[in-house]
Amino acid sequence: MHIKDVLATVGEEFQAVDKLIHEQLESRVPLVEKIADYIVSSGGKRIRPLLVLLTAKAFDRCNDDAVKLATVIEFLHTATLLHDDVVDTSDMRRGNLTANAKWGNAPSVLVGDFLYSRAFEMMVELASLPVMKILSGATCVIAEGEVLQLTNVKNPDTTEAQYMEVIHGKTAMLFEASTHSAASLLELNDQQRLALKEYGKELGMAFQLVDDVLDYEGDAEEMGKNVGDDLAEGKPTLPLIHAMANASEEDSQVIRNAIRKGGLDDMDNVLRIVKQCGSLDYTRQQAQACRDRAQAHLDIVPASAARDALVALANIAVERTT
């Protein structure tokens, strides 16, 4: 199943989310509307709101509230992107200039704040305390994950366990919150809520692990971002952590030095070592293990086209090249 087939499962509802997104971007300050519209219209996959819709569809309750929750999730995600690009001093995302590259850091941060605030306004309209508890908690974990990642930058002693904690916070947490909050909105039983929560978590982990592989073997034009960004920023991702643990002492030192100083001067050497050590394959294997666990959690979901789409989405996350 292709991503287009997954989207077709909730095609009408996905269009309703897109419509609501643009309605909720309205602001009395033109620059707020301009920047917010630019970032949400820049070609993202919108996997997280898709998870909300598919979860609701799997239980035959993909109604207006589900559409509103999906929009909330997309606004939370977009806010984190605006803030991340400022923190990472990124200038390219999804093949376009980042908002901070076009308008500067201050407007990007403030529009990110606006989107967070608008998301919580809409969340209140859902009148579901369990959903509010999940999403407010998730935003805290996401912020902590970003700060934890900052503390690990240019630190070659970062462990695999620390790396996994970072990617759970910065990426997997919003995937997890998407399916968990949808299950709570539907008032599913505790077993179903836990299964869907864990599905989202494992899917998010797989998604980020593959992202970290693509940073070393992706195509910049196809991906819409610069290959080697993680190394340039001195981020010790799993391919580097695995390579340092399995390379010769000399090669391990090459990677340690590259992480400490950042930049891409040693990119060719680092890439050679990472490939020699099978570190990209190892990282993909970890992603596949997350995928398998995610799909196993769907056994509790009734058979339907939406459930098939959730299964397929986990495969797509691991097999993608962008």
Summary of the structure (lengths in Angstrom):
residues: 322
radius of gyration: 19.5
end to end distance: 16.7
largest distance: 59.6
contacts: 1122
relative contact order: 0.12
helix: 78%
strand: 1%
